[in-house]
């Protein structure tokens, strides 16, 4: 995308003050960048020399989740793979009556998530961990732990769960922890772990999920996910990298 196109999109989607603030924050200072948007009720912060600004631009400038604009009211939201918290802040800002459970395994991302969603008080349950097909413990894939790729952290099954560093939960357990009988929006961006989530023996929890927005990583993950929802009454649509499933 050309610079002029990007800034035109920024002016349209986050507004002039936020666009100026984004440019100034990027150019000046040494600490976390303060960012605002007309779609956020509160400012958020991004780490320098990280992927945080790329995530902000995806969600707020390019409006990655505009594919959910048809959902006028949501009371229960799950943000699985929440990264530094921009998506959680966006959903909580857009749906003023919603409660949200936010799951993120990386400690650095989780610290930023906590900072960026603190103004929402008890509307959010933050969990430092991962989503999986069962309750277990996982390890990080070391190939994804470098600086600058914070948006691509991957977890993998552990040979010895007693020494594994990442707590993981299945979706029914997360729903119980959040107190959700049903889920209005299930957002999943878990860097390939969706393959394990959707091959769990019991997927009956899908019958309690109204809308899914998921980034699928690879052909095998796509096959697994589509098989899991094949006999459920979802209308499917594509929005850039995202697959959207809306109950009919």
C-alpha positions as CSV (number, residue, x, y, z in Angstrom):
1,X,0.0,0.0,0.0
2,X,1.3,3.4,-0.9
3,X,2.0,5.9,1.9
4,X,-0.7,8.3,0.5
5,X,-3.3,5.5,0.4
6,X,-2.4,4.5,4.0
7,X,-2.8,8.0,5.4
8,X,-6.0,8.4,3.5
9,X,-7.4,5.3,5.1
10,X,-6.1,6.5,8.5
11,X,-7.9,9.8,8.1
12,X,-11.1,8.1,7.3
13,X,-11.0,5.3,9.9
14,X,-9.3,6.7,12.9
15,X,-9.7,10.5,12.3
16,X,-7.4,13.4,11.9
17,X,-6.3,13.8,15.6
18,X,-5.5,10.1,15.9
19,X,-3.6,10.1,12.6
20,X,-1.4,13.1,13.7
21,X,-0.8,11.4,17.1
22,X,0.1,8.1,15.5
23,X,2.7,9.9,13.2
24,X,4.1,11.9,16.1
25,X,4.3,8.9,18.5
26,X,6.2,6.9,15.8
27,X,8.7,9.7,15.2
28,X,9.3,11.1,18.7
29,X,9.9,9.7,22.1
30,X,11.5,6.5,23.5
31,X,8.8,4.8,25.5
32,X,5.6,3.1,24.5
33,X,3.7,5.0,21.8
34,X,0.3,6.4,22.8
35,X,-2.3,5.8,20.2
36,X,-5.9,6.9,19.9
37,X,-8.8,6.2,17.5
38,X,-12.4,7.3,17.1
39,X,-13.2,3.6,17.5
40,X,-11.6,3.4,21.0
41,X,-13.0,4.8,24.2
42,X,-9.6,5.0,25.7
43,X,-6.0,5.5,24.4
44,X,-3.9,2.4,23.9
45,X,-0.1,1.9,24.0
46,X,2.3,0.1,21.6
47,X,5.9,-1.0,22.2
48,X,8.6,0.3,19.8
49,X,10.6,-2.2,17.8
50,X,7.7,-4.7,18.1
51,X,4.8,-5.8,15.9
52,X,2.3,-3.8,18.0
53,X,2.0,-0.9,15.6
54,X,1.3,-3.4,12.7
55,X,-1.5,-4.9,14.8
56,X,-3.0,-1.4,15.6
57,X,-3.0,-0.5,11.9
58,X,-4.7,-3.8,11.0
59,X,-7.5,-3.4,13.5
60,X,-8.0,0.4,13.7
61,X,-6.6,1.8,10.4
62,X,-7.6,-1.0,8.0
63,X,-10.6,-1.9,10.2
64,X,-9.9,-5.6,10.0
65,X,-13.1,-6.4,12.0
66,X,-15.4,-4.2,10.0
67,X,-16.8,-7.6,8.8
68,X,-18.6,-7.7,12.1
69,X,-20.3,-4.4,11.7
70,X,-23.6,-6.1,11.0
71,X,-23.7,-7.3,14.6
72,X,-25.4,-4.5,16.4
73,X,-25.4,-5.9,19.9
74,X,-23.1,-8.3,21.6
75,X,-23.1,-9.2,25.3
76,X,-20.5,-12.0,25.4
77,X,-17.2,-12.0,23.5
78,X,-14.2,-14.2,23.5
79,X,-10.9,-12.9,22.2
80,X,-8.6,-15.8,21.7
81,X,-5.1,-14.8,20.7
82,X,-5.6,-11.3,22.0
83,X,-2.0,-10.1,21.5
84,X,-1.4,-6.7,23.1
85,X,-5.1,-6.0,23.6
86,X,-6.1,-3.8,20.7
87,X,-8.8,-6.2,19.5
88,X,-10.2,-6.5,23.0
89,X,-10.2,-2.7,23.5
90,X,-12.0,-2.3,20.1
91,X,-14.7,-4.9,20.9
92,X,-15.3,-3.4,24.4
93,X,-15.5,0.1,22.9
94,X,-17.9,-0.9,20.1
95,X,-20.2,-3.1,22.3
96,X,-20.8,-1.0,25.4
97,X,-22.8,-3.7,27.2
98,X,-20.4,-6.6,26.5
99,X,-18.3,-8.6,28.8
100,X,-15.2,-10.2,27.3
101,X,-12.7,-12.9,28.1
102,X,-9.2,-12.3,26.6
103,X,-6.6,-15.1,26.3
104,X,-3.0,-14.5,25.4
105,X,0.0,-16.8,26.1
106,X,3.0,-14.5,25.7
107,X,3.9,-12.6,28.9
108,X,5.1,-9.4,27.2
109,X,1.9,-9.3,25.1
110,X,-0.1,-10.0,28.1
111,X,1.4,-7.1,30.0
112,X,0.5,-4.7,27.2
113,X,-3.0,-6.3,27.0
114,X,-3.5,-5.6,30.7
115,X,-2.4,-2.0,30.3
116,X,-4.5,-1.4,27.2
117,X,-7.7,-2.9,28.7
118,X,-7.4,-1.7,32.3
119,X,-9.9,1.2,31.8
120,X,-12.7,-1.3,31.1
121,X,-12.6,-2.6,34.6
122,X,-14.5,-5.8,35.4
123,X,-16.0,-6.0,31.9
124,X,-12.9,-8.0,30.9
125,X,-11.5,-11.3,32.2
126,X,-7.8,-11.5,31.2
127,X,-6.1,-14.9,31.1
128,X,-2.4,-15.5,30.5
129,X,-2.4,-18.7,28.6
130,X,-3.5,-20.4,25.4
131,X,-6.5,-22.1,23.9
132,X,-6.3,-25.8,22.9
133,X,-8.5,-28.8,22.5
134,X,-8.1,-29.8,26.1
135,X,-7.0,-28.4,29.4
136,X,-3.2,-29.0,29.5
137,X,0.1,-27.2,29.4
138,X,2.1,-26.3,26.3
139,X,5.4,-24.8,25.2
140,X,6.2,-22.0,22.9
141,X,7.6,-22.7,19.5
142,X,11.1,-21.1,19.9
143,X,11.1,-20.1,16.2
144,X,8.3,-17.6,17.0
145,X,9.7,-15.9,20.1
146,X,12.0,-13.3,18.6
147,X,11.5,-9.5,19.0
148,X,9.4,-8.0,16.3
149,X,7.2,-11.1,15.7
150,X,5.1,-10.7,18.9
151,X,2.0,-11.0,16.8
152,X,3.0,-14.5,15.7
153,X,3.7,-16.4,18.9
154,X,2.9,-20.1,18.5
155,X,2.4,-22.8,21.1
156,X,3.0,-26.5,20.7
157,X,2.2,-29.7,22.6
158,X,4.7,-30.5,25.3
159,X,6.4,-33.8,25.7
160,X,6.4,-33.3,29.5
161,X,3.5,-31.2,30.6
162,X,4.9,-31.1,34.2
163,X,7.7,-28.7,32.9
164,X,5.7,-26.9,30.2
165,X,5.4,-23.2,30.7
166,X,2.1,-22.3,29.1
167,X,-1.3,-23.0,30.7
168,X,-3.9,-24.0,28.1
169,X,-7.7,-24.3,28.3
170,X,-10.4,-25.7,26.0
171,X,-13.2,-23.4,24.9
172,X,-15.9,-24.9,27.2
173,X,-13.7,-24.3,30.2
174,X,-13.1,-20.7,29.1
175,X,-16.8,-20.2,28.7
176,X,-17.4,-21.5,32.2
177,X,-14.6,-19.3,33.6
178,X,-16.2,-16.3,32.0
179,X,-19.7,-17.3,33.0
180,X,-21.0,-17.4,29.4
181,X,-23.9,-19.7,28.6
182,X,-23.5,-18.6,25.0
183,X,-21.0,-16.5,23.0
184,X,-22.1,-13.7,20.7
185,X,-18.7,-13.2,19.1
186,X,-15.8,-15.7,19.1
187,X,-12.7,-14.2,17.7
188,X,-9.8,-16.7,17.1
189,X,-6.3,-15.8,15.9
190,X,-4.1,-18.5,17.4
191,X,-1.4,-19.1,14.8
192,X,-2.3,-22.6,13.9
193,X,-3.6,-23.9,17.2
194,X,-7.1,-23.8,15.7
195,X,-6.2,-27.2,14.3
196,X,-6.1,-28.7,17.8
197,X,-9.1,-26.7,19.0
198,X,-11.4,-28.0,16.3
199,X,-10.3,-31.6,16.4
200,X,-11.3,-31.9,20.1
201,X,-13.6,-35.0,20.7
202,X,-16.5,-32.8,21.8
203,X,-17.4,-29.7,19.7
204,X,-21.0,-29.3,21.0
205,X,-20.0,-25.9,22.4
206,X,-20.2,-24.6,18.8
207,X,-24.0,-24.8,19.2
208,X,-23.7,-22.0,21.7
209,X,-21.7,-19.7,19.5
210,X,-23.6,-17.2,17.4
211,X,-20.7,-15.6,15.4
212,X,-17.1,-16.7,14.7
213,X,-14.4,-14.6,13.1
214,X,-11.2,-16.6,12.6
215,X,-7.9,-16.3,10.9
216,X,-7.0,-19.7,9.5
217,X,-3.4,-20.7,9.1
218,X,-2.9,-23.0,6.2
219,X,-4.9,-25.5,4.1
220,X,-5.0,-28.2,6.8
221,X,-6.4,-25.8,9.4
222,X,-9.0,-24.7,6.9
223,X,-10.0,-28.3,6.2
224,X,-10.3,-29.1,9.9
225,X,-12.3,-25.9,10.7
226,X,-14.8,-26.4,7.8
227,X,-15.3,-30.0,8.8
228,X,-16.1,-28.9,12.4
229,X,-18.8,-26.4,11.3
230,X,-20.1,-28.4,8.3
231,X,-23.3,-29.5,10.0
232,X,-24.0,-26.3,11.8
233,X,-26.1,-23.5,10.6
234,X,-23.6,-20.8,9.8
235,X,-23.4,-18.5,6.8
236,X,-19.8,-18.1,5.7
237,X,-18.1,-15.1,4.2
238,X,-14.6,-13.9,3.6
239,X,-13.2,-10.6,4.8
240,X,-9.5,-10.2,3.8
241,X,-7.6,-12.8,5.9
242,X,-10.6,-13.6,8.0
243,X,-13.4,-16.2,7.7
244,X,-16.7,-15.0,9.2
245,X,-19.3,-17.5,10.3
246,X,-22.7,-16.0,11.2
247,X,-25.5,-18.1,12.6
248,X,-28.7,-18.1,10.6
